[in-house]
Amino acid sequence: MISRWLAGLLAAIVLLTNASAAHVLSDEATAALWTVGPGDELYAAFGHSALRITDPVIGFDRIYNFGTFDFATPNFYLKFIHGDLDYYLTAAIAPEIIEEYRDHHQLVVEQQLNLTPAELDQLFLAMESNLQPGNAAYRYDFVRDNCTTRIRDAVAKVAKVQWQPLASNSPTLREMVQPYVADRPAIQTGINLLFGANMDHPATSQEAMFLPEDMKLAFDRATINDGRRLVRSTQILLDGPKLPAPVTNWLVLGTYLAAVLAMVALIRNSRWPLWLDVILFILTALIGCAIAFVWFGTRHWVLHDNWNLLWAWPTHLIIWFFPQRIRRKYWIAYAVFVLAAALWIPLQLTFVGVKLLLAFRALKMDAPSRTNQR
């Protein structure tokens, strides 16, 4: 088994000794797409893609990984939140990476690419050039520029790939993400809460490849201009789940139950603790502040145009300091707005219970019955 530094040395030797040769790599060299299943950590929840280039003649077996980030980066968390965090291309030897994925019980599928020697040379040279310190960094984008799409673009550049279009009823980007967090109700709810309307259009064939499993399927269907299929063969290197097993989202079910209780209280004019309403609306305001911040204060376009702001009003934080007559009109207007939002905002069934709860409680805020209870 060759070490990581030796793999790098071999790459340098190949480049130096074959610069003027007919081929950089031998005729036995191959390239393959690795598709890795979801992992336990949140950053690994959507799986991973990597590019493997092998040349058995010289004992070269290298994995190129565009998904590397550095926690030691100055102001790491601020850059991550704002959307200014750089990711890097790194390289490792395949046996080491296989062991790592085996330890984490992750699926690894390898698709051998049907490239000519000349195309493979170009791909290898592009990867090695991209590894250089001045070229390795890139500005990460969850959909448009990530560890998966970088491989797609590199392969398509050397092989003139023809991607098959998706059906007219293809899922939206939001819908494509959901199965990967189906076992994490809190994360699933957070995605629905923070993702904006930009994620709600049907995905194109290019957009769909931002997820590793979907890019694997796209590679299977793709052809090259001269009629070759892009993928020559496929094998499973390590077995594991493609997607997590879904679990019941008790957070969502709980909001529907709370909405029913609020409706009953509204109809019966029942007592409801004021402190509970205060907590409910303050929490809603804080959610609204978070939505407004990621929309207007960050570069994450997937979080922009978020119409959940129609029901999560940040103004709930200050309305308590206004006269009662203003508060009463405010809560009525808010209830009407929220009910309209419950019917209008697409793909937000997750929050229908929340909106009904907020609307029913808003109608009781500063009502005469509550004033008398004070």
Buried (B, 14 or more C-beta within 10 A) or exposed (E): EBEEEEBBEBBEEBBEEBEEEEEBBBEEBBBBBBBBBBBEEEEBBBBBBBBBBBBEEBEBBBBBBBBBBEEEBEEEEEBBBBBBBBBBBBBBBBEEBBEEBBEBEBBBBBBBBBBEBEBBBBBBBBBBEBBEEEEBBBEBBBBEBBBBBBBBEBBBEBBEBEBEEBEEEBBBBBBBBBBBBBBBBEBBBBBBBBBBBBBBEBBEBBBBBBBBBBBBBBBEBBBBEEEBEBBEEBEEBBEBEBBBEBEEBEBBEEBBEBBBBBBEBBEEEEEBEEEEBEEBBEEBBBBBBBBBEBBEEBBBBBBBBBBBBBBBBBEBBEBEEBEEEEBBEBBBEBBEBBBBBBEEBEBBEBBBBBBBBBBBBBBBBBBEEBEEEE
